[in-house]
Every structure is written in C-alpha cells, then in structure tokens.
Amino acid sequence: MNATLQGAYFMLAARSIGLDCGPMGGFNADTLDDAFFPDGNTKSLFICGIGYGDAEKLFPRSPRLSFDEACTII
C-alpha cells in the first residue's frame, strides 16, 4: 500500500507542474521486472507515462456519479 500512495503523490507532483500522467496497469510485470530489475530486488507496481499531452487528442473524462448518487450520510 505504501508504494501505491507514493505513486499517487508522484502523479500529483507531476500534475502540479503541468505534466500529464497516464498510469497503466494490466501489463506483464514479470517481463518488465526481468528487463529493468534483473537483480530481483525491485518489483514494478504500475507504469506511468508522463509528458505534455495534446489537449485535442485527450479522451473526455468518463461519466462520474454525483456525490448524492455515490454516498449516503448517516
């Protein structure tokens, strides 16, 4: 869980200086780890593309539930 939080803060920091982030899961972590971390001491959790995106090529944000639809205050 600590690595996931670090990844989230990494993306927040990148976005705070105007960079776009594209986190990706669903990759073959074993193949990536063998190529980049052959000693076996480091394991990959996710891949994140970072750079300046072309706003015209970005996909629109997917629909989200409103607060009232997603939450109930008790």
PyMOL Python script that loads the backbone (N, CA, C, O; Angstrom):
from pymol import cmd

cmd.read_pdbstr("""\
ATOM      1  N   MET A   1       0.822  -1.191   0.000  1.00  0.00           N
ATOM      2  CA  MET A   1       0.000   0.000   0.000  1.00  0.00           C
ATOM      3  C   MET A   1       0.865   1.255   0.000  1.00  0.00           C
ATOM      4  O   MET A   1       0.482   2.251  -0.612  1.00  0.00           O
ATOM      5  N   ASN A   2       1.991   1.241   0.649  1.00  0.00           N
ATOM      6  CA  ASN A   2       2.864   2.397   0.692  1.00  0.00           C
ATOM      7  C   ASN A   2       3.301   2.801  -0.713  1.00  0.00           C
ATOM      8  O   ASN A   2       3.348   3.989  -1.030  1.00  0.00           O
ATOM      9  N   ALA A   3       3.620   1.820  -1.553  1.00  0.00           N
ATOM     10  CA  ALA A   3       4.053   2.122  -2.917  1.00  0.00           C
ATOM     11  C   ALA A   3       2.925   2.753  -3.725  1.00  0.00           C
ATOM     12  O   ALA A   3       3.172   3.623  -4.560  1.00  0.00           O
ATOM     13  N   THR A   4       1.697   2.324  -3.483  1.00  0.00           N
ATOM     14  CA  THR A   4       0.557   2.901  -4.186  1.00  0.00           C
ATOM     15  C   THR A   4       0.388   4.370  -3.812  1.00  0.00           C
ATOM     16  O   THR A   4       0.141   5.206  -4.681  1.00  0.00           O
ATOM     17  N   LEU A   5       0.517   4.689  -2.535  1.00  0.00           N
ATOM     18  CA  LEU A   5       0.432   6.089  -2.095  1.00  0.00           C
ATOM     19  C   LEU A   5       1.565   6.919  -2.687  1.00  0.00           C
ATOM     20  O   LEU A   5       1.349   8.058  -3.102  1.00  0.00           O
ATOM     21  N   GLN A   6       2.757   6.361  -2.728  1.00  0.00           N
ATOM     22  CA  GLN A   6       3.886   7.080  -3.316  1.00  0.00           C
ATOM     23  C   GLN A   6       3.638   7.348  -4.795  1.00  0.00           C
ATOM     24  O   GLN A   6       3.963   8.423  -5.299  1.00  0.00           O
ATOM     25  N   GLY A   7       3.062   6.371  -5.487  1.00  0.00           N
ATOM     26  CA  GLY A   7       2.728   6.564  -6.897  1.00  0.00           C
ATOM     27  C   GLY A   7       1.711   7.675  -7.086  1.00  0.00           C
ATOM     28  O   GLY A   7       1.819   8.470  -8.020  1.00  0.00           O
ATOM     29  N   ALA A   8       0.720   7.732  -6.199  1.00  0.00           N
ATOM     30  CA  ALA A   8      -0.296   8.781  -6.281  1.00  0.00           C
ATOM     31  C   ALA A   8       0.317  10.159  -6.053  1.00  0.00           C
ATOM     32  O   ALA A   8      -0.006  11.108  -6.766  1.00  0.00           O
ATOM     33  N   TYR A   9       1.195  10.272  -5.068  1.00  0.00           N
ATOM     34  CA  TYR A   9       1.848  11.563  -4.819  1.00  0.00           C
ATOM     35  C   TYR A   9       2.789  11.939  -5.958  1.00  0.00           C
ATOM     36  O   TYR A   9       2.927  13.118  -6.286  1.00  0.00           O
ATOM     37  N   PHE A  10       3.432  10.954  -6.556  1.00  0.00           N
ATOM     38  CA  PHE A  10       4.273  11.185  -7.731  1.00  0.00           C
ATOM     39  C   PHE A  10       3.446  11.826  -8.849  1.00  0.00           C
ATOM     40  O   PHE A  10       3.885  12.791  -9.475  1.00  0.00           O
ATOM     41  N   MET A  11       2.252  11.288  -9.097  1.00  0.00           N
ATOM     42  CA  MET A  11       1.395  11.843 -10.149  1.00  0.00           C
ATOM     43  C   MET A  11       0.851  13.216  -9.763  1.00  0.00           C
ATOM     44  O   MET A  11       0.741  14.094 -10.619  1.00  0.00           O
ATOM     45  N   LEU A  12       0.510  13.414  -8.488  1.00  0.00           N
ATOM     46  CA  LEU A  12       0.065  14.741  -8.048  1.00  0.00           C
ATOM     47  C   LEU A  12       1.158  15.779  -8.250  1.00  0.00           C
ATOM     48  O   LEU A  12       0.890  16.894  -8.699  1.00  0.00           O
ATOM     49  N   ALA A  13       2.392  15.411  -7.917  1.00  0.00           N
ATOM     50  CA  ALA A  13       3.516  16.342  -8.092  1.00  0.00           C
ATOM     51  C   ALA A  13       3.726  16.656  -9.569  1.00  0.00           C
ATOM     52  O   ALA A  13       3.942  17.811  -9.935  1.00  0.00           O
ATOM     53  N   ALA A  14       3.663  15.636 -10.414  1.00  0.00           N
ATOM     54  CA  ALA A  14       3.845  15.858 -11.852  1.00  0.00           C
ATOM     55  C   ALA A  14       2.745  16.757 -12.400  1.00  0.00           C
ATOM     56  O   ALA A  14       3.019  17.664 -13.186  1.00  0.00           O
ATOM     57  N   ARG A  15       1.515  16.515 -11.996  1.00  0.00           N
ATOM     58  CA  ARG A  15       0.403  17.334 -12.484  1.00  0.00           C
ATOM     59  C   ARG A  15       0.481  18.758 -11.948  1.00  0.00           C
ATOM     60  O   ARG A  15       0.034  19.695 -12.608  1.00  0.00           O
ATOM     61  N   SER A  16       1.045  18.925 -10.758  1.00  0.00           N
ATOM     62  CA  SER A  16       1.143  20.271 -10.179  1.00  0.00           C
ATOM     63  C   SER A  16       2.095  21.162 -10.964  1.00  0.00           C
ATOM     64  O   SER A  16       2.012  22.387 -10.873  1.00  0.00           O
ATOM     65  N   ILE A  17       2.995  20.563 -11.733  1.00  0.00           N
ATOM     66  CA  ILE A  17       3.903  21.370 -12.565  1.00  0.00           C
ATOM     67  C   ILE A  17       3.509  21.313 -14.042  1.00  0.00           C
ATOM     68  O   ILE A  17       4.307  21.630 -14.924  1.00  0.00           O
ATOM     69  N   GLY A  18       2.261  20.903 -14.295  1.00  0.00           N
ATOM     70  CA  GLY A  18       1.713  20.980 -15.638  1.00  0.00           C
ATOM     71  C   GLY A  18       1.912  19.767 -16.530  1.00  0.00           C
ATOM     72  O   GLY A  18       1.620  19.823 -17.724  1.00  0.00           O
ATOM     73  N   LEU A  19       2.403  18.680 -15.971  1.00  0.00           N
ATOM     74  CA  LEU A  19       2.595  17.476 -16.777  1.00  0.00           C
ATOM     75  C   LEU A  19       1.331  16.619 -16.763  1.00  0.00           C
ATOM     76  O   LEU A  19       0.580  16.617 -15.788  1.00  0.00           O
ATOM     77  N   ASP A  20       1.110  15.902 -17.840  1.00  0.00           N
ATOM     78  CA  ASP A  20       0.012  14.944 -17.903  1.00  0.00           C
ATOM     79  C   ASP A  20       0.543  13.575 -17.515  1.00  0.00           C
ATOM     80  O   ASP A  20       1.699  13.249 -17.786  1.00  0.00           O
ATOM     81  N   CYS A  21      -0.305  12.776 -16.882  1.00  0.00           N
ATOM     82  CA  CYS A  21       0.088  11.438 -16.428  1.00  0.00           C
ATOM     83  C   CYS A  21      -0.879  10.407 -16.980  1.00  0.00           C
ATOM     84  O   CYS A  21      -2.089  10.625 -17.029  1.00  0.00           O
ATOM     85  N   GLY A  22      -0.329   9.298 -17.389  1.00  0.00           N
ATOM     86  CA  GLY A  22      -1.138   8.192 -17.889  1.00  0.00           C
ATOM     87  C   GLY A  22      -0.771   6.902 -17.194  1.00  0.00           C
ATOM     88  O   GLY A  22      -0.025   6.096 -17.750  1.00  0.00           O
ATOM     89  N   PRO A  23      -1.287   6.678 -15.963  1.00  0.00           N
ATOM     90  CA  PRO A  23      -0.960   5.435 -15.260  1.00  0.00           C
ATOM     91  C   PRO A  23      -1.586   4.236 -15.968  1.00  0.00           C
ATOM     92  O   PRO A  23      -2.707   4.310 -16.471  1.00  0.00           O
ATOM     93  N   MET A  24      -0.846   3.141 -15.997  1.00  0.00           N
ATOM     94  CA  MET A  24      -1.308   1.936 -16.692  1.00  0.00           C
ATOM     95  C   MET A  24      -1.106   0.711 -15.817  1.00  0.00           C
ATOM     96  O   MET A  24      -0.061   0.542 -15.188  1.00  0.00           O
ATOM     97  N   GLY A  25      -2.095  -0.118 -15.789  1.00  0.00           N
ATOM     98  CA  GLY A  25      -1.991  -1.422 -15.152  1.00  0.00           C
ATOM     99  C   GLY A  25      -2.228  -2.479 -16.216  1.00  0.00           C
ATOM    100  O   GLY A  25      -2.382  -2.156 -17.394  1.00  0.00           O
ATOM    101  N   GLY A  26      -2.258  -3.731 -15.809  1.00  0.00           N
ATOM    102  CA  GLY A  26      -2.551  -4.786 -16.759  1.00  0.00           C
ATOM    103  C   GLY A  26      -1.400  -5.151 -17.670  1.00  0.00           C
ATOM    104  O   GLY A  26      -1.613  -5.758 -18.720  1.00  0.00           O
ATOM    105  N   PHE A  27      -0.199  -4.797 -17.296  1.00  0.00           N
ATOM    106  CA  PHE A  27       0.981  -5.145 -18.085  1.00  0.00           C
ATOM    107  C   PHE A  27       1.627  -6.390 -17.485  1.00  0.00           C
ATOM    108  O   PHE A  27       1.283  -6.804 -16.378  1.00  0.00           O
ATOM    109  N   ASN A  28       2.552  -6.975 -18.210  1.00  0.00           N
ATOM    110  CA  ASN A  28       3.250  -8.165 -17.724  1.00  0.00           C
ATOM    111  C   ASN A  28       4.399  -7.718 -16.820  1.00  0.00           C
ATOM    112  O   ASN A  28       5.503  -7.441 -17.290  1.00  0.00           O
ATOM    113  N   ALA A  29       4.124  -7.652 -15.531  1.00  0.00           N
ATOM    114  CA  ALA A  29       5.108  -7.142 -14.566  1.00  0.00           C
ATOM    115  C   ALA A  29       6.360  -8.008 -14.515  1.00  0.00           C
ATOM    116  O   ALA A  29       7.462  -7.483 -14.351  1.00  0.00           O
ATOM    117  N   ASP A  30       6.216  -9.312 -14.651  1.00  0.00           N
ATOM    118  CA  ASP A  30       7.391 -10.189 -14.596  1.00  0.00           C
ATOM    119  C   ASP A  30       8.359  -9.901 -15.738  1.00  0.00           C
ATOM    120  O   ASP A  30       9.572  -9.862 -15.532  1.00  0.00           O
ATOM    121  N   THR A  31       7.826  -9.700 -16.941  1.00  0.00           N
ATOM    122  CA  THR A  31       8.678  -9.390 -18.095  1.00  0.00           C
ATOM    123  C   THR A  31       9.362  -8.043 -17.905  1.00  0.00           C
ATOM    124  O   THR A  31      10.553  -7.907 -18.184  1.00  0.00           O
ATOM    125  N   LEU A  32       8.618  -7.048 -17.432  1.00  0.00           N
ATOM    126  CA  LEU A  32       9.194  -5.726 -17.195  1.00  0.00           C
ATOM    127  C   LEU A  32      10.271  -5.793 -16.122  1.00  0.00           C
ATOM    128  O   LEU A  32      11.347  -5.217 -16.281  1.00  0.00           O
ATOM    129  N   ASP A  33       9.983  -6.494 -15.031  1.00  0.00           N
ATOM    130  CA  ASP A  33      10.949  -6.606 -13.934  1.00  0.00           C
ATOM    131  C   ASP A  33      12.214  -7.333 -14.381  1.00  0.00           C
ATOM    132  O   ASP A  33      13.319  -6.954 -13.991  1.00  0.00           O
ATOM    133  N   ASP A  34      12.059  -8.377 -15.198  1.00  0.00           N
ATOM    134  CA  ASP A  34      13.235  -9.090 -15.709  1.00  0.00           C
ATOM    135  C   ASP A  34      14.107  -8.182 -16.565  1.00  0.00           C
ATOM    136  O   ASP A  34      15.333  -8.279 -16.526  1.00  0.00           O
ATOM    137  N   ALA A  35      13.476  -7.296 -17.344  1.00  0.00           N
ATOM    138  CA  ALA A  35      14.226  -6.408 -18.238  1.00  0.00           C
ATOM    139  C   ALA A  35      14.897  -5.254 -17.499  1.00  0.00           C
ATOM    140  O   ALA A  35      16.035  -4.900 -17.805  1.00  0.00           O
ATOM    141  N   PHE A  36      14.199  -4.666 -16.527  1.00  0.00           N
ATOM    142  CA  PHE A  36      14.707  -3.459 -15.876  1.00  0.00           C
ATOM    143  C   PHE A  36      15.276  -3.686 -14.477  1.00  0.00           C
ATOM    144  O   PHE A  36      16.092  -2.892 -14.010  1.00  0.00           O
ATOM    145  N   PHE A  37      14.864  -4.744 -13.813  1.00  0.00           N
ATOM    146  CA  PHE A  37      15.316  -5.020 -12.448  1.00  0.00           C
ATOM    147  C   PHE A  37      15.772  -6.475 -12.326  1.00  0.00           C
ATOM    148  O   PHE A  37      15.190  -7.243 -11.561  1.00  0.00           O
ATOM    149  N   PRO A  38      16.809  -6.857 -13.074  1.00  0.00           N
ATOM    150  CA  PRO A  38      17.203  -8.275 -13.122  1.00  0.00           C
ATOM    151  C   PRO A  38      17.695  -8.837 -11.786  1.00  0.00           C
ATOM    152  O   PRO A  38      17.707 -10.053 -11.600  1.00  0.00           O
ATOM    153  N   ASP A  39      18.101  -7.969 -10.856  1.00  0.00           N
ATOM    154  CA  ASP A  39      18.576  -8.480  -9.561  1.00  0.00           C
ATOM    155  C   ASP A  39      17.436  -8.999  -8.685  1.00  0.00           C
ATOM    156  O   ASP A  39      17.680  -9.686  -7.693  1.00  0.00           O
ATOM    157  N   GLY A  40      16.189  -8.673  -9.047  1.00  0.00           N
ATOM    158  CA  GLY A  40      15.035  -9.163  -8.305  1.00  0.00           C
ATOM    159  C   GLY A  40      14.718  -8.404  -7.037  1.00  0.00           C
ATOM    160  O   GLY A  40      13.793  -8.779  -6.317  1.00  0.00           O
ATOM    161  N   ASN A  41      15.462  -7.338  -6.737  1.00  0.00           N
ATOM    162  CA  ASN A  41      15.226  -6.573  -5.509  1.00  0.00           C
ATOM    163  C   ASN A  41      14.125  -5.532  -5.648  1.00  0.00           C
ATOM    164  O   ASN A  41      13.644  -5.000  -4.647  1.00  0.00           O
ATOM    165  N   THR A  42      13.721  -5.236  -6.878  1.00  0.00           N
ATOM    166  CA  THR A  42      12.702  -4.223  -7.129  1.00  0.00           C
ATOM    167  C   THR A  42      11.589  -4.844  -7.954  1.00  0.00           C
ATOM    168  O   THR A  42      11.846  -5.605  -8.887  1.00  0.00           O
ATOM    169  N   LYS A  43      10.350  -4.517  -7.606  1.00  0.00           N
ATOM    170  CA  LYS A  43       9.187  -5.015  -8.338  1.00  0.00           C
ATOM    171  C   LYS A  43       8.363  -3.834  -8.828  1.00  0.00           C
ATOM    172  O   LYS A  43       8.202  -2.845  -8.114  1.00  0.00           O
ATOM    173  N   SER A  44       7.846  -3.937 -10.036  1.00  0.00           N
ATOM    174  CA  SER A  44       7.020  -2.863 -10.585  1.00  0.00           C
ATOM    175  C   SER A  44       5.575  -3.026 -10.119  1.00  0.00           C
ATOM    176  O   SER A  44       5.075  -4.140  -9.960  1.00  0.00           O
ATOM    177  N   LEU A  45       4.924  -1.891  -9.905  1.00  0.00           N
ATOM    178  CA  LEU A  45       3.531  -1.874  -9.473  1.00  0.00           C
ATOM    179  C   LEU A  45       2.633  -1.363 -10.593  1.00  0.00           C
ATOM    180  O   LEU A  45       1.556  -1.908 -10.836  1.00  0.00           O
ATOM    181  N   PHE A  46       3.087  -0.311 -11.273  1.00  0.00           N
ATOM    182  CA  PHE A  46       2.352   0.241 -12.400  1.00  0.00           C
ATOM    183  C   PHE A  46       3.331   0.978 -13.295  1.00  0.00           C
ATOM    184  O   PHE A  46       4.474   1.238 -12.916  1.00  0.00           O
ATOM    185  N   ILE A  47       2.863   1.306 -14.482  1.00  0.00           N
ATOM    186  CA  ILE A  47       3.647   2.105 -15.427  1.00  0.00           C
ATOM    187  C   ILE A  47       2.930   3.439 -15.545  1.00  0.00           C
ATOM    188  O   ILE A  47       1.700   3.483 -15.537  1.00  0.00           O
ATOM    189  N   CYS A  48       3.681   4.527 -15.656  1.00  0.00           N
ATOM    190  CA  CYS A  48       3.059   5.839 -15.780  1.00  0.00           C
ATOM    191  C   CYS A  48       3.776   6.641 -16.857  1.00  0.00           C
ATOM    192  O   CYS A  48       4.937   7.020 -16.701  1.00  0.00           O
ATOM    193  N   GLY A  49       3.067   6.892 -17.946  1.00  0.00           N
ATOM    194  CA  GLY A  49       3.598   7.781 -18.973  1.00  0.00           C
ATOM    195  C   GLY A  49       3.430   9.219 -18.510  1.00  0.00           C
ATOM    196  O   GLY A  49       2.359   9.602 -18.038  1.00  0.00           O
ATOM    197  N   ILE A  50       4.489  10.019 -18.642  1.00  0.00           N
ATOM    198  CA  ILE A  50       4.442  11.413 -18.192  1.00  0.00           C
ATOM    199  C   ILE A  50       4.955  12.306 -19.309  1.00  0.00           C
ATOM    200  O   ILE A  50       5.952  11.993 -19.961  1.00  0.00           O
ATOM    201  N   GLY A  51       4.270  13.412 -19.523  1.00  0.00           N
ATOM    202  CA  GLY A  51       4.706  14.358 -20.545  1.00  0.00           C
ATOM    203  C   GLY A  51       3.650  15.422 -20.749  1.00  0.00           C
ATOM    204  O   GLY A  51       2.760  15.609 -19.919  1.00  0.00           O
ATOM    205  N   TYR A  52       3.764  16.109 -21.855  1.00  0.00           N
ATOM    206  CA  TYR A  52       2.805  17.152 -22.197  1.00  0.00           C
ATOM    207  C   TYR A  52       1.871  16.599 -23.267  1.00  0.00           C
ATOM    208  O   TYR A  52       2.275  16.395 -24.412  1.00  0.00           O
ATOM    209  N   GLY A  53       0.628  16.359 -22.887  1.00  0.00           N
ATOM    210  CA  GLY A  53      -0.345  15.801 -23.818  1.00  0.00           C
ATOM    211  C   GLY A  53      -0.910  16.862 -24.745  1.00  0.00           C
ATOM    212  O   GLY A  53      -0.892  18.054 -24.441  1.00  0.00           O
ATOM    213  N   ASP A  54      -1.409  16.405 -25.873  1.00  0.00           N
ATOM    214  CA  ASP A  54      -2.102  17.260 -26.825  1.00  0.00           C
ATOM    215  C   ASP A  54      -3.572  17.273 -26.419  1.00  0.00           C
ATOM    216  O   ASP A  54      -4.250  16.249 -26.511  1.00  0.00           O
ATOM    217  N   ALA A  55      -4.063  18.411 -25.976  1.00  0.00           N
ATOM    218  CA  ALA A  55      -5.434  18.510 -25.461  1.00  0.00           C
ATOM    219  C   ALA A  55      -6.465  18.050 -26.486  1.00  0.00           C
ATOM    220  O   ALA A  55      -7.528  17.558 -26.109  1.00  0.00           O
ATOM    221  N   GLU A  56      -6.169  18.203 -27.771  1.00  0.00           N
ATOM    222  CA  GLU A  56      -7.110  17.786 -28.806  1.00  0.00           C
ATOM    223  C   GLU A  56      -7.178  16.267 -28.951  1.00  0.00           C
ATOM    224  O   GLU A  56      -8.135  15.745 -29.523  1.00  0.00           O
ATOM    225  N   LYS A  57      -6.180  15.559 -28.442  1.00  0.00           N
ATOM    226  CA  LYS A  57      -6.152  14.103 -28.572  1.00  0.00           C
ATOM    227  C   LYS A  57      -6.539  13.381 -27.287  1.00  0.00           C
ATOM    228  O   LYS A  57      -6.600  12.152 -27.266  1.00  0.00           O
ATOM    229  N   LEU A  58      -6.800  14.126 -26.218  1.00  0.00           N
ATOM    230  CA  LEU A  58      -7.175  13.505 -24.953  1.00  0.00           C
ATOM    231  C   LEU A  58      -8.620  13.032 -25.014  1.00  0.00           C
ATOM    232  O   LEU A  58      -9.477  13.691 -25.603  1.00  0.00           O
ATOM    233  N   PHE A  59      -8.879  11.888 -24.400  1.00  0.00           N
ATOM    234  CA  PHE A  59     -10.240  11.391 -24.322  1.00  0.00           C
ATOM    235  C   PHE A  59     -11.005  12.205 -23.288  1.00  0.00           C
ATOM    236  O   PHE A  59     -10.427  12.620 -22.284  1.00  0.00           O
ATOM    237  N   PRO A  60     -12.294  12.440 -23.515  1.00  0.00           N
ATOM    238  CA  PRO A  60     -13.077  13.139 -22.495  1.00  0.00           C
ATOM    239  C   PRO A  60     -13.191  12.271 -21.247  1.00  0.00           C
ATOM    240  O   PRO A  60     -13.143  11.043 -21.321  1.00  0.00           O
ATOM    241  N   ARG A  61     -13.339  12.919 -20.124  1.00  0.00           N
ATOM    242  CA  ARG A  61     -13.461  12.194 -18.859  1.00  0.00           C
ATOM    243  C   ARG A  61     -14.725  11.345 -18.873  1.00  0.00           C
ATOM    244  O   ARG A  61     -15.778  11.794 -19.325  1.00  0.00           O
ATOM    245  N   SER A  62     -14.616  10.136 -18.385  1.00  0.00           N
ATOM    246  CA  SER A  62     -15.772   9.241 -18.302  1.00  0.00           C
ATOM    247  C   SER A  62     -16.779   9.794 -17.304  1.00  0.00           C
ATOM    248  O   SER A  62     -16.404  10.523 -16.386  1.00  0.00           O
ATOM    249  N   PRO A  63     -18.055   9.456 -17.472  1.00  0.00           N
ATOM    250  CA  PRO A  63     -19.071   9.949 -16.532  1.00  0.00           C
ATOM    251  C   PRO A  63     -18.778   9.483 -15.108  1.00  0.00           C
ATOM    252  O   PRO A  63     -18.279   8.378 -14.892  1.00  0.00           O
ATOM    253  N   ARG A  64     -19.092  10.329 -14.156  1.00  0.00           N
ATOM    254  CA  ARG A  64     -18.906  10.011 -12.743  1.00  0.00           C
ATOM    255  C   ARG A  64     -20.241  10.176 -12.028  1.00  0.00           C
ATOM    256  O   ARG A  64     -21.073  10.995 -12.419  1.00  0.00           O
ATOM    257  N   LEU A  65     -20.431   9.393 -10.983  1.00  0.00           N
ATOM    258  CA  LEU A  65     -21.614   9.571 -10.148  1.00  0.00           C
ATOM    259  C   LEU A  65     -21.493  10.876  -9.376  1.00  0.00           C
ATOM    260  O   LEU A  65     -20.392  11.289  -9.010  1.00  0.00           O
ATOM    261  N   SER A  66     -22.619  11.519  -9.130  1.00  0.00           N
ATOM    262  CA  SER A  66     -22.598  12.700  -8.268  1.00  0.00           C
ATOM    263  C   SER A  66     -22.386  12.238  -6.830  1.00  0.00           C
ATOM    264  O   SER A  66     -22.527  11.053  -6.526  1.00  0.00           O
ATOM    265  N   PHE A  67     -22.051  13.165  -5.959  1.00  0.00           N
ATOM    266  CA  PHE A  67     -21.861  12.829  -4.550  1.00  0.00           C
ATOM    267  C   PHE A  67     -23.108  12.162  -3.982  1.00  0.00           C
ATOM    268  O   PHE A  67     -23.017  11.149  -3.289  1.00  0.00           O
ATOM    269  N   ASP A  68     -24.276  12.737  -4.281  1.00  0.00           N
ATOM    270  CA  ASP A  68     -25.527  12.197  -3.738  1.00  0.00           C
ATOM    271  C   ASP A  68     -25.828  10.794  -4.260  1.00  0.00           C
ATOM    272  O   ASP A  68     -26.430   9.988  -3.551  1.00  0.00           O
ATOM    273  N   GLU A  69     -25.415  10.495  -5.489  1.00  0.00           N
ATOM    274  CA  GLU A  69     -25.636   9.156  -6.036  1.00  0.00           C
ATOM    275  C   GLU A  69     -24.677   8.129  -5.427  1.00  0.00           C
ATOM    276  O   GLU A  69     -25.027   6.958  -5.277  1.00  0.00           O
ATOM    277  N   ALA A  70     -23.489   8.568  -5.085  1.00  0.00           N
ATOM    278  CA  ALA A  70     -22.455   7.645  -4.612  1.00  0.00           C
ATOM    279  C   ALA A  70     -22.415   7.501  -3.093  1.00  0.00           C
ATOM    280  O   ALA A  70     -21.903   6.504  -2.584  1.00  0.00           O
ATOM    281  N   CYS A  71     -22.945   8.479  -2.362  1.00  0.00           N
ATOM    282  CA  CYS A  71     -22.768   8.485  -0.906  1.00  0.00           C
ATOM    283  C   CYS A  71     -24.096   8.666  -0.178  1.00  0.00           C
ATOM    284  O   CYS A  71     -25.021   9.308  -0.674  1.00  0.00           O
ATOM    285  N   THR A  72     -24.155   8.088   0.990  1.00  0.00           N
ATOM    286  CA  THR A  72     -25.274   8.298   1.903  1.00  0.00           C
ATOM    287  C   THR A  72     -24.694   8.730   3.242  1.00  0.00           C
ATOM    288  O   THR A  72     -23.851   8.038   3.814  1.00  0.00           O
ATOM    289  N   ILE A  73     -25.144   9.860   3.734  1.00  0.00           N
ATOM    290  CA  ILE A  73     -24.676  10.353   5.031  1.00  0.00           C
ATOM    291  C   ILE A  73     -25.609   9.801   6.100  1.00  0.00           C
ATOM    292  O   ILE A  73     -26.826   9.979   6.044  1.00  0.00           O
ATOM    293  N   ILE A  74     -25.011   9.129   7.071  1.00  0.00           N
ATOM    294  CA  ILE A  74     -25.835   8.548   8.138  1.00  0.00           C
ATOM    295  C   ILE A  74     -25.513   9.197   9.469  1.00  0.00           C
ATOM    296  O   ILE A  74     -26.104   8.842  10.489  1.00  0.00           O
TER     297      ILE A  74
END
""", "prot")
cmd.dss("prot")
cmd.show_as("cartoon", "prot")
cmd.util.cbc("prot")
cmd.orient("prot")
